[in-house]
C-alpha cells in the first residue's frame, strides 16, 4: 500500500492541497458523531478512492477496517455498563461479571467502530494518493528532521514487511518444532534494528545530518486541482465544525439513544459528500 | 593531486579487541580507479567507512592516525560534511533508497546540501542520463528490481558530483549481467568525468581489468599496493584465495598472471597457446580444439520421466496476481544425489522454483513431486537464527555434522558469514539420524537440499569450504546462483532459466562454456574450448595440446 502516481484529480493536486483535503475529512470524522453523517463520510472516502483509481487497494484496507470496527463494537457492547435498553442478558460471566448488553452501548460501539474504520480507510487513501516526497518538501521548511523521520518510517514499512515475510518463510523451512514466539520476537527486533542501522548509515553519507535549508523555491502557481481540493477541504472543515457547534446533527447514546436521521442530518451528510467529491468532477487534462 | 590521504590509521570497533585497521597509510590520487581486495574481515569495508567518515563518527570505537579527504580531516568533519566530496554506496540497495520515487531519490542528497531548485533539477537530469535511469525517473522506488535499485542508489550518490566514490561490494546482490554493467559504468564515469573510484569487491575477476591500482588487505593491514598485474603475482604467494581464475590458469602454464579476459588471451596468444582472432598463416597455435561441446540442440537434453527422481516439476506454472508470470510450464527432473546449479538473471524464476520445491509456494498449474523432505536454505542465513546460543538452534548431532560443535556456546549473530551459513545449513538439514519408516517426517534426512544464492557476499575461502561441505552431504542438491565459478566447481548439471522457463539444461561443461555472462572466466578466456571451466582443467587442456603440437 504505497503511493504511485495515477491519472486522477487527487494525484494531480499538490501534496499540500491533497493533505489539507484528507485532514479536513479526518476533522469531520472526529467532530461529527451522527451515524448518518459518519456513514456518508465513509462512503465519501470509498468513492474518492474509486475516483482516484485506488478502489481495489481501499477494498483490501477494508479487510482490516471491518474486523476492527466489529471488534470495537463487540467490546463496547460487552464491557460498557451504560444504557437502559437491555437487549441481551448473559448473566454472570467469568472476568466480566454481570453482563447485560444494552442497545445504547451496542450503537455507541458501532459508531465508534465506524469512525475508526473510516479513519483507517482515510489513512490508506492518503498513503495511496498523496506523494510522501512532496509532503517531505512541504514540511522541511519547518521541521525537516521530523518530516524526514516520518517519511523514512513510511518507507521502512514495506521493507520491514518483506523482512518479516522472509523470517516467516525461513521458520517454515525449519524441520521439527517451531521456535517460541519470544525467540521470534527477539529475532525480529534484532532484524529491525539492523535495518534501521543500515538506513541511518545511508542517511549519514547522503548528508542528512548536516542538511541545510535550500534557497526558497519560486512559488509554483496553483493548478485548478490544487484550488479545487483546497476549497473542498476548507468547505468540509467549515461545515463539519459549524455543524458540530450549531448542533445540526445531534447524537447521544446514554442513557437513552438519540440519533436522529431527519432532513437536517441528511442535508449535512449530502453537503459534506458533495463538497468532498466535487473536485473529482474536473478531469480535464487527466489521462487514464 | 592527492585526494585521499590516510596516515598510520588504526581503528577498533567498540567492544572488539582486535583492530579492524592496523597502521594503514595510503594516498589516492584524483582520477584513480582503485580496487580494495581482501578476505572477509580483512578491513576492506572499514577502510571505506574511514574515508566516508562513518568511522569513527557513526560506528564509534577507538581510532588513531588521520584520514583527510579533499583537504578535510575526518576527525573534524563527519560523514554529512564529507558527503559533498565523498559518495558512498553499500551492498544492499534496499536500505539505501529512502524516497518514494526515483526523481526524489536522486534529488535527496543535493537538496541536503542546500542546492537551489534549478541546480537540483539539473543534477537529477544529468545523474539519470549518466546512469541510464532517465526512463525510471517517475517510477516508485518500491517497484524497481535489484539491479535498477543499485543503479538509482549509485545515481543518488553521484548526483552531487563528489570527487571520490567509495563502493562496498556493490555487485554482490546483482546477477552477472547487471554486475558487469555496473563495473563498466564505473569505468566509463572514471574515464569520462575523472571520477575517483574506490571499490571493495570479492569477485575480483569482474573488476580487476577496470582498475588502475589494487590494494590488498591482510588482517587490517595493507599487504600490497600496486598495479592489477603485480597484485596477481603477489597474491599467488601471499594470498592465493585472491587470485582470479584467469590468473590461476596462466600461472599453471608458467605465464605471468594477467587481469581480465582480454589480457589473459593476449598472454596465451603470445605464448602460442591460443589461436589469434584471425589466424596468421604459418603461425599455428597449440590449441586446435574449437567449441566442439555445447551444441545448441544438446542444451535441452530431455530427462526420462520414468527414471528415479528426487524432485520432479511437471509443467509447473506460477502466475502472480497483478504481476508477471514467475514460472511458465516449467518441467525439470532431478535425480537422487545429483548436483544441479540453477542460473539466470534476477527475476528469471530461480527462487520461485526453489520455493515450489520446498512447498512454500503452490503452483497455479502443474505438479511438483518430491521423494521425501526438501530442505531449503533461503538467501539470508540470519533469518534462521532466532535463539541465544548456537546449541539452541539445532541438535548436537547436526552441529557436529557441520563442524560447529566448538561454537555451541556462542551467540548465532556473533558468527562470521560462513559460520552462519553452516549453522543455517545444520538447522535445515539436521543430523540425518532420524531415518527409516518410523522417523519423524519433519526430521528425516532430506531427499533434496535447495540453496538460494548461498555465496552472496562470501569470499573465495568460504565458497570453497561450502562447496566441499555440499559434496559430502550425499543428497540431491540444487543451488540457485549467479556465480559461474561456484556452479563449475560444484555442479554436475547446470539449468539456465529465463522468464520462468528452462532455456538450457545440460552438463556444466556444456552450458557454462559457450556464453558471455553465464560462463566461467576460464571458459571465456579459452572461448569454450574443450569444455574446460576451471583453471586446472583449462591448463591441463592447453598442456595436452602443447605436447601434441
Boltz contact constraints between the chains, C-beta under 6 A:
constraints:
  - contact:
      token1: [A, 2]
      token2: [B, 142]
      max_distance: 6.0
  - contact:
      token1: [A, 3]
      token2: [B, 100]
      max_distance: 6.0
  - contact:
      token1: [A, 4]
      token2: [B, 140]
      max_distance: 6.0
  - contact:
      token1: [A, 132]
      token2: [B, 100]
      max_distance: 6.0
  - contact:
      token1: [A, 133]
      token2: [B, 99]
      max_distance: 6.0
  - contact:
      token1: [A, 133]
      token2: [B, 100]
      max_distance: 6.0
  - contact:
      token1: [A, 133]
      token2: [B, 101]
      max_distance: 6.0
  - contact:
      token1: [A, 133]
      token2: [B, 104]
      max_distance: 6.0
  - contact:
      token1: [A, 152]
      token2: [B, 98]
      max_distance: 6.0
  - contact:
      token1: [A, 155]
      token2: [B, 98]
      max_distance: 6.0
  - contact:
      token1: [A, 158]
      token2: [B, 142]
      max_distance: 6.0
  - contact:
      token1: [A, 159]
      token2: [B, 94]
      max_distance: 6.0
  - contact:
      token1: [A, 166]
      token2: [B, 383]
      max_distance: 6.0
  - contact:
      token1: [A, 167]
      token2: [B, 383]
      max_distance: 6.0
  - contact:
      token1: [A, 169]
      token2: [B, 360]
      max_distance: 6.0
  - contact:
      token1: [A, 170]
      token2: [B, 378]
      max_distance: 6.0
  - contact:
      token1: [A, 170]
      token2: [B, 383]
      max_distance: 6.0
  - contact:
      token1: [A, 170]
      token2: [B, 384]
      max_distance: 6.0
  - contact:
      token1: [A, 173]
      token2: [B, 376]
      max_distance: 6.0
  - contact:
      token1: [A, 173]
      token2: [B, 428]
      max_distance: 6.0
  - contact:
      token1: [A, 174]
      token2: [B, 427]
      max_distance: 6.0
  - contact:
      token1: [A, 175]
      token2: [B, 430]
      max_distance: 6.0
  - contact:
      token1: [A, 175]
      token2: [B, 442]
      max_distance: 6.0
  - contact:
      token1: [A, 175]
      token2: [B, 443]
      max_distance: 6.0
  - contact:
      token1: [A, 176]
      token2: [B, 442]
      max_distance: 6.0
  - contact:
      token1: [A, 176]
      token2: [B, 443]
      max_distance: 6.0
  - contact:
      token1: [A, 179]
      token2: [B, 386]
      max_distance: 6.0
  - contact:
      token1: [A, 183]
      token2: [B, 386]
      max_distance: 6.0
  - contact:
      token1: [A, 183]
      token2: [B, 387]
      max_distance: 6.0
  - contact:
      token1: [A, 184]
      token2: [B, 386]
      max_distance: 6.0
  - contact:
      token1: [A, 187]
      token2: [B, 386]
      max_distance: 6.0
  - contact:
      token1: [A, 198]
      token2: [B, 95]
      max_distance: 6.0
  - contact:
      token1: [A, 199]
      token2: [B, 95]
      max_distance: 6.0
  - contact:
      token1: [A, 201]
      token2: [B, 58]
      max_distance: 6.0
  - contact:
      token1: [A, 202]
      token2: [B, 95]
      max_distance: 6.0
  - contact:
      token1: [A, 202]
      token2: [B, 96]
      max_distance: 6.0
  - contact:
      token1: [A, 204]
      token2: [B, 58]
      max_distance: 6.0
  - contact:
      token1: [A, 204]
      token2: [B, 79]
      max_distance: 6.0
  - contact:
      token1: [A, 205]
      token2: [B, 52]
      max_distance: 6.0
  - contact:
      token1: [A, 205]
      token2: [B, 79]
      max_distance: 6.0
  - contact:
      token1: [A, 205]
      token2: [B, 83]
      max_distance: 6.0
  - contact:
      token1: [A, 205]
      token2: [B, 88]
      max_distance: 6.0
  - contact:
      token1: [A, 206]
      token2: [B, 109]
      max_distance: 6.0
  - contact:
      token1: [A, 207]
      token2: [B, 80]
      max_distance: 6.0
  - contact:
      token1: [A, 207]
      token2: [B, 83]
      max_distance: 6.0
  - contact:
      token1: [A, 207]
      token2: [B, 109]
      max_distance: 6.0
  - contact:
      token1: [A, 207]
      token2: [B, 112]
      max_distance: 6.0
  - contact:
      token1: [A, 207]
      token2: [B, 113]
      max_distance: 6.0
  - contact:
      token1: [A, 208]
      token2: [B, 112]
      max_distance: 6.0
  - contact:
      token1: [A, 209]
      token2: [B, 80]
      max_distance: 6.0
  - contact:
      token1: [A, 210]
      token2: [B, 80]
      max_distance: 6.0
  - contact:
      token1: [A, 210]
      token2: [B, 81]
      max_distance: 6.0
  - contact:
      token1: [A, 211]
      token2: [B, 112]
      max_distance: 6.0
  - contact:
      token1: [A, 212]
      token2: [B, 114]
      max_distance: 6.0
  - contact:
      token1: [A, 214]
      token2: [B, 111]
      max_distance: 6.0
  - contact:
      token1: [A, 214]
      token2: [B, 114]
      max_distance: 6.0
  - contact:
      token1: [A, 215]
      token2: [B, 116]
      max_distance: 6.0
  - contact:
      token1: [A, 217]
      token2: [B, 117]
      max_distance: 6.0
